[in-house]
């Protein structure tokens, strides 16, 4: 099969490789469309510290090519999407329903070969059927949408809550639309004017550029999606007394935090990591046409153009690039 292999940091080779075979409880999927994610960019630059070579990629839609022994409820030819983090299912966290923070979880496209290939094998328990009528170009957003649906479950904005989406990339603009659907008064913050313009199109009541000083102590709920090094310090200043902050991104680990403000304003700060059981809900949201994903699609690349797409990933004009396999 044809596959894009990350052989070393910042070097992807598209080559013929041996197709995988599904074992018991696994399915083989022929990938049709895949999305490029920020974690793919991180892996591309060697910041995950995992063994190479590996086939990256984890957001995808495709059709089942073959099923392994013991698989039921799935069949060859069925169109599916993949939940790409495979937990152990046995540890204390998994048993308590916190599969997203399982210390032994296997990450598709990082710890095992991913979807930037014609074929990928995955555990059948992590495969979800795509409904008829839901186009591949929309269904491919299921994985990033599940991340934001999970964050909304941690703290859901109520009707009228002054809500800030800090960072207007893919995660931010998906979170923005979910918050608007819940009746919140939604503000969007970013340094890139084109992204703020898109946020306004998607329902933001107001957009905030580089200077947000006039909004200090202003927001009841904040979703931090930017991953910028100083983001946590900034959102703590922007949060209103008794405010709630949900961090979806992975900001720098060693940056100053104004803890006095956390105490004096009695802020509540929670991290939100990927998802647990949010895939069916996310597929249903997309099926019902609740979100505008077309605006988020920057364009399509071929597998041979993947290296270029990852090199140019940080372009401020880029949103979601899709890869046709």
N, C-alpha and C positions, 0 to 999 in steps of 0.2 A: 504494500500500500504506500501511497504518498503521505509523507508526514513532515512537519516542521520541527526540527530537533534543535534544542538549545544545547550546543556543544561546550560552550564556555560563555562567561558573561559578555553580553553585547555581540554574540555571534550565533545566528540561526542558519542552519542549512536545511533546505528542502530536499529530501532524499527518499529513495525507496527503502522501506523497512519491512520486516516480517510482520504480517497481521497478527494481532492477538487472538487467542481462542478463549471463549467463555468457559469458565469452570463451573462447578456446581453452585447454584444460586446467583449466577452472573448472567448478564446479557451483553451481546455485541451490538453496537449501534453504528450505523453509517451516518456520519455527521453531514448535515446539509448547510448549516449556518452557525457561526460562532461569534461571540462578542469578545472584544479586547477590554480587559479590566485593569484597574490600577495595580492589582497584585501581580498581573502578568508583567507589567512594567518593572515592578520591584524585583521580580525573579530575573528578568532580562538583564538587569544591572548587577546581579550577583548578591543581592542584599538579603536573600532568604537563608543563605548558608547551607543549602541542601546539595546532595551529590548530583553531579551532571555526568553524562547527558540526560536530558528529560524532554519529553514532548509537553510543552506548556498548554494552558487554556483550560477553562472550566465552565464557561457559559455557552450552552449549545442547544440546538434543536436538531433532531435527526430521526431516522427510522430504524427500528430493530431489525438487524440482519439475522441474528441467530440467538437462541436461548440455551443456557446450560441446563444440566440436570436439576430437577427439583424446582424449577421456576414455574409459577402458575399465575394466571391473570394477565400475562403479557405474551404477545405473539409476534412472529416475524411480520414485517410490513407496518407495524403500528408506529404512529408518529409520537415522539416522546421528547421530554426535556429531562435534564439531569440535576439532581441535588448533589453538589460535588464535594461534600465533606462527609466522610464515612466514619462514624463513631464506632467505638468498640462494642457498645451496648451492654457491657457487663460491669463497668466500674460504678462506684457510688454515685457519681455525677450523672451518668447515663440513666441509671435506675431511677434517679430523682427527676428525670425529664430535662436535664441540662446537657443534652448531647452536644450542643454548640461549643461547650468548654471542656469536652472530653480530652484529657491529656494525651490520649493515644489515637486521636482521630487522624485519618489519612486524607490528605488534601489532593484532590484530582488536579493534575497539571503542575503539582509541586512535589509531592512525595511519590506520585505514581503518574504514568503517562496520561496526558490529557487530550483535549478535543481538537487541537490544531493538527488534525490528521483525518484521513478518510474513514478510519474505524477506531473505536475506543471501546474498551470493555469496562463495565461498572457493576457493582452489586445491584441485583434486581430491586432490592428494597429502597433504592435511592433513584428510581426511575419513575417519572410521572407522565401519564398519557396527556397529550395535547388535544383539546377538543376540536372537532371539525369546525371550520370557519374561523379559527384563530390562526392568523397568518404567521409564518415563521418569523418574519421581521418584528412581530409583536411578541410572540411567545419567547423569543430569545432574551427578553427583559425579565423573565420570571425570576431568575436568580438574584439580580440586584434589587428587584422589587421586594423579594422575600426579606432581604436585609432591612429595608425600611419599614416593612410591615412589623417585623420583630421589634424594631425600635419604638414604634407607636404603641405596641403592647406594654412596653416598659413604662412609658408615660404617654397617655393619649391626650392630646389637646382637647379641651372642652370648647363648646360654642362660645365665641367671644374672647377666648384667651388670646392675649397678645403673644404671638408665636414668631420666633426668629429662626430661619434656616440660615445657618452660618456656613457659607460655601455653596455655590450654585453650579457644582458639577453634576454628574449623573445622579449620585445618591441624594444630593441636595434637592434637585428638581423633582425627583420621585417623591421625596419626603414632603416637599412643598405641596404637591398635588394631593397627597393623602391628607395633609393638614387642612387644606381648603375644603375637601370633601366632608371633613368633620366640623365645619363651620367656624374654624378659628380665623382670627384676623392675622394674616400671614405676611411677614416681612422677609425679604431675601437680602443677603449680604454677600458681596464678592468684589474682587478688584478688577474684574474684566467686564467692560460695559456690554459686550455682546451677550454674555451670560445673564446679566441683570435684565437686559431687554427680553430675553427668553423667559426669565422668571416672571416678568410682568405679563407676558402672553399667557403663562400657565396659571395665573390667578393671584400673584403677589399683590397685596394692597399697596405696598411701597417697597422700593429698593434702596439699599444703602451701599455706597461706594467706599472709598478708602478711609474716609473719616467718619467714624460712628460715635463721636464724643457726645453729641446731643441726645443719644439714646442710652446713656448710662442709667442703670437701674430701671430699665423700661420694659423688660419682657418677662412674661409669666412662665413660658416654656421655650427652651432653646435646644435645637438639634445641631450639634457640631459635626459637620461633614467634611470640613476642608482638609484636615490633617496638617495645617500650617503649624510650625513650631510654637508660635506664641498664641495659638488659638484658645487654649484653655484659660489662660490669664485674661484674654480679652472678653470671652463670653461670661466669665465670672463678674466682670465689671458691668456688662450689659444686662445681666439678670436682675430682675426686680426682687425686693425682699420676699422671702418664701418661694423664690423661683425654683424651677426644676430644669436641670441640664442633662441631656442625653448625649453621650459621646459615641458616634458611630465610627469615627476615623481612628487612626493610630498616630497621634501627634508625637513629637519628640519626647523622649522619656525624662530628660533632665533639664526642664525649664522651670523658672520660678513661678510659683502659684501664690496669689494673694490670699493666704489662708484666713487672715483676719476678716476679709469680706465674706468668706464662706460662713464663718461663725456669726458675724454681726448681722448678716442678712438671712441667716438660717436657710442656706441654700441646700438643695438636694441634688447630688451629682451621681449619675449612674452610667456605667459603660454598657454598650450593646454590641455583642459579637455575633455576626452572621445571623443564624436562624435556628429554630428547632423544628416546629411542625407547620411553618407558614407557607409551604409550597402550594398546597391545594387552595388556600385562600388567595394567594397571589395569582394563580392561574384563573381563578374565578373573577377577580378584579379586572384582569386583562380581557377575559372573554366578554364581560359585560360592557367593555368599552369605556370604563371609568377614567382611564388615564390617556393622555396624549403622548404617545411614544414616538410618533413620526417626527416631531420637532427635535427629538433627542438623537436622531440617527444622522450622523455626519456623513456617512457614505459607506461604500463596500470596497473591500480589497480582495485580491486573490491570495491563496496560500503563499504564492511566490513573493507577494508584496508585504508579508507579515513583518519581516525584519525592519523594513522601512517604516511601517506603521508603528512599531514599538519605539524606534528611534525618535519619531516625531510625536510621541504620545503626549508630551507635556505642552504642546502647542495650545495657547489659550483659546483658539478657535475650535478646537476639537471637542466633541462630546463623545458619543458612542460610535466607534468604528466597528463594522461587522465584517467578518471574513467568510467568503463563500468557499466551501471546500469542494 
